[in-house]
């Protein structure tokens, strides 16, 4: 036993010396974690991760009774493809595709205009599984401060962003990757303020606008998306590589695309719930039955949906319809019948 | 001596009431504070803006209502906690905002307190209860 312990210790030290990459793991939790706000965590851990040869994992943990109401800034880090930052939520604090899930983590709003401002530290960043509740004075849920190398925004819910620019604003010369994002009650959706980008990739997004809103998705490369109810246009000046999109107006067909559907305005027929304050934009049926087209297979890039379900049909939007399955996260009741002989 | 007097002026020995607002304040230097001038001179304009916007010792990072259960690492050596009675959280929550100029981030935090106050708080163990006069010591960087 003693020899085994010595052997394992030597192996561990050897690995540390030869393969120095190591994890920095921090938790954000309402109580009992390392930090109680994401901002305190991001601020405290600012460093040159490349020189330190570390990657930073920030796990949002446990159930939450109130929003995290401090605006966040992610800057003054140095990252690369392996020494990167990942922000994610555990099974209690993630949303399961339901914006109103009890106990889920919400980056909420009290002050400021940007909930998560991302600069250099976001060059190699993945943020996923959380809700941005922008019901206060915020105008951006996420804003890229400068062109970023490889940020990834995955499985996010954003709602109630007010006026001004996009809820998720990227830079035209970033190489941002966006997938499985649900937005509702927003005034603008996803886009870049200038230039048309072929390097910002926006896949399987569902956006339903608030009244009096402007653009849904603008100036990015867009595939397998549903955008509806925007006053000005659902899509505006997309990259000409965009395809397989659905709109409530005619704009899904404006670009040089092969497959699209337009004029789709029966929102309550498509989604579980579109009532103000209880929105749930998971699908009621497969996309072919709802809109007459299906999404394209992007399994070379990703295979899940906003709930973590595996995509087989490649439904348009953030949710993959699963027949007979109640929505995850408390969307329905299940019965178990015990038969006793 | 004057600093000590001011420090003692702010500190209340308070035992019998509920706190109203709590401030999480940066207690350490930023890692870029140790950069030499040659490195700073080599920064691009954007990089220099980001460098200048870094958080600094004394910055108010988070404000929370009284009785907040802070996290395991929301303490020294990274942070001090200042508890201030007789303040409405709603009235002071905006002390946790960044300083923006249009869309340019000038400072990660707009408000801070003197580094000497932080040093005294560190000496006192990192958690302080002070009188509401604390507010008068907060500096607006704008």
Boltz contact constraints between the chains, C-beta under 6 A:
constraints:
  - contact:
      token1: [A, 31]
      token2: [B, 69]
      max_distance: 6.0
  - contact:
      token1: [A, 33]
      token2: [B, 71]
      max_distance: 6.0
  - contact:
      token1: [A, 34]
      token2: [B, 71]
      max_distance: 6.0
  - contact:
      token1: [A, 34]
      token2: [B, 72]
      max_distance: 6.0
  - contact:
      token1: [A, 34]
      token2: [B, 73]
      max_distance: 6.0
  - contact:
      token1: [A, 35]
      token2: [B, 71]
      max_distance: 6.0
  - contact:
      token1: [A, 35]
      token2: [B, 73]
      max_distance: 6.0
  - contact:
      token1: [A, 35]
      token2: [B, 74]
      max_distance: 6.0
  - contact:
      token1: [A, 36]
      token2: [B, 71]
      max_distance: 6.0
  - contact:
      token1: [A, 37]
      token2: [B, 62]
      max_distance: 6.0
  - contact:
      token1: [A, 40]
      token2: [B, 61]
      max_distance: 6.0
  - contact:
      token1: [A, 40]
      token2: [B, 62]
      max_distance: 6.0
  - contact:
      token1: [A, 40]
      token2: [B, 74]
      max_distance: 6.0
  - contact:
      token1: [A, 43]
      token2: [B, 55]
      max_distance: 6.0
  - contact:
      token1: [A, 43]
      token2: [B, 61]
      max_distance: 6.0
  - contact:
      token1: [A, 44]
      token2: [B, 78]
      max_distance: 6.0
  - contact:
      token1: [A, 47]
      token2: [B, 31]
      max_distance: 6.0
  - contact:
      token1: [A, 70]
      token2: [B, 62]
      max_distance: 6.0
  - contact:
      token1: [A, 70]
      token2: [B, 96]
      max_distance: 6.0
  - contact:
      token1: [A, 73]
      token2: [B, 108]
      max_distance: 6.0
  - contact:
      token1: [A, 75]
      token2: [B, 50]
      max_distance: 6.0
  - contact:
      token1: [A, 76]
      token2: [B, 54]
      max_distance: 6.0
  - contact:
      token1: [A, 110]
      token2: [B, 93]
      max_distance: 6.0
  - contact:
      token1: [A, 111]
      token2: [B, 94]
      max_distance: 6.0
  - contact:
      token1: [A, 111]
      token2: [B, 97]
      max_distance: 6.0
  - contact:
      token1: [A, 112]
      token2: [B, 97]
      max_distance: 6.0
  - contact:
      token1: [A, 119]
      token2: [B, 50]
      max_distance: 6.0
  - contact:
      token1: [A, 146]
      token2: [B, 46]
      max_distance: 6.0
